[in-house]
Amino acid sequence: MAMEAHEIERLIKEAFPDAHVHIEDLRGDGDHYACLVETTAFEGKNRVQQHQMVYKALGGRMGGELHALALQTRLPKADS
């Protein structure tokens, strides 16, 4: 069963309440998403650690309910 974008966003925001999450369904099939996550929780973490944090937030759904996720992570941009 495919996973809906709002469910992905809900899980990420549960783990990172300050997160800005942008999700795009790449094929319209609910199986292939691109996701950008910005959160202060990534402070001091390298890219691999950031991705691991997001995958943990998804609770093991990668490869099952969620087939493919092109993930980008970053810290929020500082206000100028």
C-alpha positions as CSV (number, residue, x, y, z in Angstrom):
1,M,0.0,0.0,0.0
2,A,1.3,3.4,-0.9
3,M,1.9,6.2,1.6
4,E,0.3,9.6,1.3
5,A,2.4,12.8,1.4
6,H,0.5,14.2,4.4
7,E,1.4,11.0,6.4
8,I,5.1,11.5,5.6
9,E,4.8,15.1,6.7
10,R,3.0,14.2,9.9
11,L,5.6,11.7,10.9
12,I,8.5,14.1,10.2
13,K,6.8,17.0,12.1
14,E,6.1,14.7,15.1
15,A,9.8,14.0,15.3
16,F,10.9,17.6,14.5
17,P,8.1,20.1,15.5
18,D,9.9,23.1,14.1
19,A,10.5,21.4,10.7
20,H,9.5,22.9,7.4
21,V,8.7,20.0,5.1
22,H,8.1,20.2,1.4
23,I,7.0,17.0,-0.4
24,E,6.5,16.4,-4.1
25,D,4.9,13.2,-5.5
26,L,7.3,12.6,-8.4
27,R,5.1,10.2,-10.4
28,G,1.7,10.7,-9.0
29,D,1.6,7.2,-7.7
30,G,2.1,7.8,-4.0
31,D,5.3,5.7,-4.1
32,H,8.0,8.0,-5.4
33,Y,8.5,11.3,-3.5
34,A,11.0,14.1,-3.2
35,C,11.2,15.6,0.2
36,L,13.0,18.7,1.7
37,V,13.3,18.9,5.4
38,E,14.6,22.0,7.2
39,T,14.9,21.9,11.0
40,T,17.2,23.2,13.7
41,A,17.5,19.6,14.9
42,F,20.1,19.1,12.2
43,E,22.5,21.5,13.9
44,G,25.9,19.9,14.2
45,K,24.9,16.8,12.2
46,N,26.5,15.8,8.9
47,R,24.3,15.0,5.9
48,V,24.3,11.2,6.6
49,Q,23.2,11.8,10.2
50,Q,20.5,14.2,9.1
51,H,19.1,11.6,6.7
52,Q,19.3,8.9,9.3
53,M,17.2,11.1,11.6
54,V,14.5,11.5,9.0
55,Y,14.4,7.8,8.2
56,K,14.1,7.1,11.9
57,A,11.2,9.5,12.1
58,L,9.5,7.5,9.3
59,G,9.5,4.5,11.5
60,G,10.8,1.8,9.2
61,R,8.4,2.6,6.4
62,M,11.1,3.1,3.8
63,G,11.2,0.1,1.4
64,G,7.7,-0.9,2.5
65,E,4.8,1.6,2.4
66,L,7.2,4.2,1.1
67,H,9.1,2.9,-1.9
68,A,11.3,5.8,-2.9
69,L,12.2,9.1,-1.2
70,A,14.6,11.5,-2.8
71,L,15.6,13.3,0.5
72,Q,17.2,16.7,1.0
73,T,18.0,18.0,4.4
74,R,19.3,21.3,5.7
75,L,19.2,23.8,8.5
76,P,16.8,26.7,8.2
77,K,18.3,29.7,6.6
78,A,19.2,32.4,9.1
79,D,17.1,35.5,9.0
80,S,18.9,38.5,7.5
